[in-house]
Amino acid sequence: MCDATSEINVGFAGGHFHAGTHICLVFRDESVRRDVVGRFVESGVTDDERVFYFADAAEPGEVVNWLEALDVDISASLERHSLTID
């Protein structure tokens, strides 16, 4: 876990940000959204962070399926409840 003074890798945007930084993603199509969100989730679970993904149009099961299709290893994080997809 990190504190508010640490910097984290969000998996995209080419850099690190202070923990707690809000980030907005503007995308043109679904494949871009899935790619960026996949890298974001992967970065969080790789760094053993608590990750929350609040799905908008997609059902949580659908999000799990496309993360797995992107080869994002989320099974252990789901079992530990450190990844929440809602």
Summary of the structure (lengths in Angstrom):
residues: 86
radius of gyration: 12.6
end to end distance: 21.1
largest distance: 34.3
contacts: 192
relative contact order: 0.17
helix: 38%
strand: 14%
